[in-house]
Amino acid sequence: MVDNFKRLSRRNFLKSMAYGAAALSSLQLSSCSYEVKPSRSGAKGIFAQEGKSLLVAVEGNNPQKMMEKALDAIGGLKPLLGKGKKALLKGNFVFAQPFPITTDPQIALLFGRHLKDSGFEQVNVFDAPGTYLIDSKEKSFDMNGLLEHKNPYDIGFYAGDAGERSEFIMTQDSKWKAYSEIGVHQDIYTTPVIINMPCLKRHHTSYLTCALKNNFGAIFGPQRWDAHIRGEGIKKMTRLKAESRQEDKFRNIYHFMDAIAEFADAVRPELTFVDARSILTRGGPTAGIGKIKTGVNLFILSQDMVAVDAYCSKIMEKHDDSYSTEMILPYLKTAERLGLGTMDLSKVKVMEISS
């Protein structure tokens, strides 16, 4: 039961999983006695034009001017104040490696300054890493010097603990299939405005990390590790030699794809901002596995996560001939079914701007 996972590292979780499929039963959440809350509602229709969600793509070489153009195009950030004056920037700090493996802290700080200038009283940058940061969840933040980062706007940087049960709120929605209940970090659940700040990069199982996949870092660790195991197999996840990935009885790519969309549905950020000045192609999500492509020079901004992934998928296709949008169609379709947006870009107001 989930209450047995009061503090669990990914390493210990994988070690326990290696004993067999029976260990999966320990993640059946519905039999535990704890409060389950409705899923986070998010916001819709704030950034729209002519009845269509706006998707803004700004090309340029000056990040400050690019961001100003993007925010001006959607009408600024003040409409989000209707939800509250506290905002959390959900970055991607899963590895101790710089942008585009992780969110550029200077871009997060720049976006945070715009939130403060728009009237937000409290702004923090957050992630709950749980992959290579098993022994020190602050490792990636330390790598970027974020924990000691001082700025005149008093924007905070901090990490949650993916394996700490007490930090997560269990939520439910009848539409979810991969998991009937999903643990969402309490700070994500209770903060009125969430800004999703993914990098654009390849991934060994989801094929692409962008708007939808970036929400993994807000979900209770044992659930996202379980999703990875079912998608990739214990042998691959523990880096043991496997004769064939297809022979691994835990490999279920469709469960993993559903989990990507459903985890995003549990978080429902109010806005997504993609920093695609550089992207990770060929493989990933780490440098050394993937190849960094510089000079892409794009910021993408929208409330529609599905449209963002569809748009950014075309960018990846342009720069990576080993990739195609067909690879991510399963989770795009699930996300559409859940009401997270549309992959049909003709149904979105796309604005492409040069700064």
C-alpha atoms as one frame of an Amber mdcrd trajectory, in Angstrom:
protein
   0.000   0.000   0.000   1.105   3.508  -0.661   1.466   4.319   3.043   4.318
   1.819   3.119   6.171   4.181   0.781   6.632   7.024   3.281  10.195   7.520
   1.995  11.342   5.519  -0.998  14.236   6.123  -3.367  14.026   5.060  -6.975
  16.991   2.719  -6.410  15.236   0.877  -3.583  12.017   0.801  -5.555  13.728
  -0.836  -8.537  15.513  -3.257  -6.240  12.194  -4.366  -4.759  10.622  -4.630
  -8.203  13.365  -6.956  -9.378  11.936  -9.683  -7.140   8.937 -10.113  -9.405
   5.595  -8.929 -10.633   3.958  -9.490  -7.259   5.664  -6.369  -5.990   3.485
  -4.340  -8.332   0.518  -5.108  -6.110   2.053  -2.874  -3.444   1.115   0.092
  -5.614  -2.600  -0.669  -5.679  -3.732   2.567  -4.110  -7.478   2.118  -3.844
  -7.303  -0.244  -0.865  -5.486   2.237   1.388  -7.176   4.493   3.902  -6.302
   8.118   3.127  -8.116  11.119   1.749  -8.486  11.207  -2.029  -9.252  14.552
  -3.629 -10.631  15.538  -7.042  -8.035  16.144  -9.724  -6.660  19.648 -10.171
  -8.986  21.726 -12.364  -6.459  23.910 -14.188  -7.778  26.677 -16.448  -9.141
  26.919 -19.973  -9.884  29.668 -22.435  -7.770  32.374 -20.830  -5.419  32.737
 -23.788  -7.613  32.421 -26.860  -8.490  34.309 -29.997 -11.501  33.861 -32.284
 -12.615  30.918 -30.180  -9.294  29.110 -30.622  -6.459  28.577 -28.159  -3.422
  30.710 -28.931  -0.074  29.107 -29.687   2.758  31.597 -30.038   6.184  30.726
 -31.452   8.830  33.443 -31.319  12.130  33.144 -33.177  15.157  35.220 -32.247
  18.535  35.488 -30.574  17.696  37.695 -27.596  15.795  35.736 -24.899  14.507
  38.854 -23.173  13.027  40.300 -26.363  11.690  36.877 -27.392   9.866  36.460
 -24.094   8.431  39.957 -24.237   7.112  39.271 -27.745   5.591  35.956 -26.682
   3.853  37.402 -23.624   2.618  40.437 -25.529   1.129  38.142 -28.180  -1.034
  36.309 -25.625  -2.074  39.545 -23.935   0.244  39.312 -20.933   0.068  37.299
 -17.718  -2.409  39.418 -15.746  -5.426  37.294 -16.819  -3.951  34.487 -14.677
  -4.312  36.640 -11.552  -7.973  35.673 -11.512  -6.872  32.318 -10.097  -4.660
  33.773  -7.376  -1.416  35.646  -6.767   0.858  32.681  -6.151   2.645  30.913
  -9.043   4.913  27.893  -9.364   7.205  27.385 -12.354   7.417  23.612 -12.960
  10.851  23.206 -14.511  12.750  20.103 -15.573  15.729  19.419 -13.298  15.841
  15.639 -13.530  19.588  15.413 -14.300  22.608  17.354 -13.108  23.250  18.615
 -16.630  22.744  22.059 -18.170  20.170  23.292 -20.706  18.698  21.792 -22.878
  18.818  18.709 -20.639  17.367  20.813 -17.848  15.505  24.106 -17.677  17.750
  27.142 -18.023  17.539  28.845 -14.597  18.032  32.268 -16.150  14.984  31.760
 -18.367  12.964  30.576 -15.355  14.092  33.683 -13.478  13.180  35.903 -16.430
   9.683  34.396 -16.639   9.334  34.748 -12.879  10.190  38.450 -13.137   7.363
  38.891 -15.659   4.977  37.174 -13.243   6.066  39.479 -10.424   5.724  42.541
 -12.679   2.211  41.358 -13.577   1.125  41.385  -9.938   1.997  37.935  -8.581
   3.104  38.164  -4.984   4.885  34.818  -4.637   6.773  32.986  -7.412   8.896
  29.847  -7.042  10.716  27.482  -9.393  10.090  23.828  -8.546  10.674  20.216
  -9.538  10.580  16.897  -7.680  13.384  14.974  -9.435  13.646  11.261  -8.941
  15.976   9.654 -11.472  19.715  10.188 -11.011  19.060  12.356  -7.981  18.257
   9.433  -5.682  20.764  10.325  -2.998  20.449  14.101  -3.205  17.334  15.656
  -4.660  19.076  19.035  -4.643  21.965  17.831  -6.826  20.653  19.297 -10.071
  19.643  22.542  -8.411  23.122  22.780  -6.835  24.661  22.179 -10.257  22.914
  25.298 -11.518  23.641  27.237  -8.331  19.920  27.666  -7.820  19.599  26.983
  -4.113  21.836  29.932  -3.286  20.502  32.069  -6.128  19.759  35.581  -4.966
  17.653  37.900  -7.064  15.941  41.239  -6.462  12.553  39.721  -7.310  12.795
  37.193  -4.452  11.995  34.225  -6.696  12.659  30.954  -4.900  14.147  27.719
  -6.251  13.487  24.462  -4.414  13.137  20.717  -4.914  10.447  18.335  -3.713
  11.173  14.729  -2.767   9.621  12.266  -5.215   9.829   9.404  -2.731   8.362
  11.218   0.287   4.743  10.128   0.600   3.792  12.999   2.911   4.545  15.556
   0.165   1.872  14.178  -2.177  -1.909  14.413  -2.381  -3.786  11.502  -3.919
  -6.245  12.583  -6.622  -8.707  10.711  -8.785 -10.690  11.007 -11.980 -13.019
   8.418 -13.497 -11.430   8.917 -16.932  -8.016   7.607 -15.872  -7.078   4.072
 -16.929  -3.375   3.633 -16.132  -3.880   4.512 -12.436  -7.226   5.027 -10.751
  -5.542   7.468  -8.352  -2.545   9.711  -8.995  -0.333  11.355  -6.381   0.330
  15.037  -7.149   2.867  17.062  -5.202   1.039  19.132  -2.606   2.647  22.382
  -3.776   1.496  21.756  -7.340  -2.006  20.861  -6.173  -2.433  23.870  -3.888
  -0.736  26.608  -5.945  -3.289  28.592  -7.987  -1.110  29.077 -11.088   1.285
  26.474 -12.491   3.592  27.393 -15.375   4.886  24.313 -17.192   8.481  24.947
 -18.392   9.749  21.937 -20.367  12.800  21.622 -22.560  12.374  19.973 -25.973
  14.263  16.691 -26.094  14.163  13.051 -27.129  13.341  10.311 -24.631  14.192
   6.606 -24.756  10.623   5.439 -24.060   8.196   8.335 -24.559  10.219   9.323
 -27.687   9.689  13.008 -26.889   9.788  15.113 -23.743   7.853  18.338 -23.965
   4.634  19.771 -22.499   2.863  16.556 -21.497   5.870  14.495 -20.348   7.256
  17.339 -18.215   4.441  16.789 -15.699   6.084  13.518 -14.562   8.168  15.577
 -12.117   5.029  16.581 -10.208   3.863  12.984  -9.628   4.514  10.625  -6.680
   7.780   8.813  -7.421   6.688   5.152  -7.046   3.904   5.732  -9.573   6.129
   7.265 -12.223   8.837   4.652 -11.630   6.201   1.948 -11.949   5.071   3.529
 -15.245   8.653   3.482 -16.501   9.112  -0.140 -15.457   5.934  -1.251 -17.214
   6.982   0.663 -20.291  10.654  -0.281 -20.361  10.953  -3.480 -18.347  12.868
  -4.215 -15.157  15.902  -5.459 -17.061  16.357  -2.200 -18.920  15.534   0.000
 -15.944  18.101  -1.745 -13.711  20.602  -1.778 -16.574  20.945  -5.549 -16.487
  21.748  -7.325 -19.731  18.540  -8.342 -21.537  18.386 -10.764 -24.428  15.362
  -9.026 -25.911  13.260  -6.077 -24.754  10.227  -7.754 -26.316  10.672 -10.783
 -24.056  10.471  -8.706 -20.894   6.993  -9.406 -19.543   6.746  -5.953 -17.910
   7.166  -4.031 -21.166   3.867  -2.295 -21.974   4.463   0.869 -23.944   0.744
   1.675 -24.066   0.461   1.761 -20.278   3.369   4.204 -20.226   1.812   6.370
 -22.950  -1.509   6.497 -21.078   0.373   7.431 -17.905   2.056  10.377 -19.660
  -1.310  11.851 -20.625  -3.015  11.035 -17.320  -0.200  12.460 -15.193  -0.497
  15.661 -17.248  -4.254  15.594 -16.679  -3.658  15.341 -12.920  -1.473  18.473
 -12.993  -3.242  20.623 -15.638  -0.869  23.629 -15.659  -2.356  27.003 -16.541
   0.279  27.761 -19.189   3.152  25.999 -20.957   6.369  27.744 -21.998   8.901
  25.754 -24.063  12.490  26.925 -24.328  13.614  25.502 -27.673  16.619  27.696
 -28.343  18.553  24.406 -28.331  17.055  20.906 -28.353  18.254  17.357 -27.639
  17.976  15.090 -30.696  18.668  11.428 -31.562  18.391  10.047 -28.014  18.049
  11.008 -24.411  17.104  12.415 -22.022  20.799  12.904 -21.190  23.687  14.454
 -23.081  26.063  11.754 -24.279  23.086   9.654 -25.310  21.498  12.438 -27.317
  22.937  15.115 -29.552  22.425  18.778 -28.784  21.184  20.830 -31.720  21.873
  24.518 -31.245  20.499  27.433 -33.238  16.834  26.395 -33.160  16.168  29.721
 -31.416  12.482  29.350 -30.533  10.215  30.053 -27.569   6.759  28.384 -27.729
   3.911  29.480 -25.469   0.350  28.148 -25.151  -2.302  26.962 -22.726  -2.925
  23.881 -24.923  -0.403  21.167 -24.003  -1.474  18.832 -26.807  -1.068  21.529
 -29.442   2.327  22.435 -27.977   3.516  18.832 -28.266   2.144  18.541 -31.807
   3.873  21.783 -32.822   7.164  20.925 -31.099   7.036  17.442 -32.593   7.276
  19.044 -36.028  10.340  20.963 -34.843  11.930  17.696 -33.718  11.099  16.049
 -37.049  12.895  18.895 -38.822  16.108  18.399 -36.840  16.073  14.635 -36.166
  15.528  12.179 -39.028  15.228   9.291 -36.545  12.046  10.799 -35.113   8.445
  11.077 -36.345   5.249  12.400 -34.778   3.693   8.968 -35.274   5.799   7.775
 -32.333   3.870   9.934 -29.841   0.374   9.585 -31.313  -0.770   7.169 -28.542
  -0.328   9.730 -25.771  -1.464  12.649 -27.907  -4.730  10.795 -28.572  -5.174
   9.949 -24.884  -4.501  13.572 -23.941  -7.110  14.717 -26.475  -9.623  12.289
 -24.997  -8.939  13.738 -21.553  -9.666  17.252 -22.800  -6.106  18.570 -22.561
  -6.185  20.119 -26.027  -5.991  19.265 -29.697  -3.262  17.851 -31.920  -4.994
  19.392 -34.961  -3.135  22.664 -35.326  -5.793  24.004 -37.698  -8.011  24.239
 -34.602  -5.452  26.454 -32.848  -4.587  30.084 -33.561  -0.855  29.766 -34.364
   1.166  32.988 -34.294   4.749  32.748 -35.572   6.763  35.886 -34.765  10.308
  37.091 -35.265  11.825  39.207 -32.527
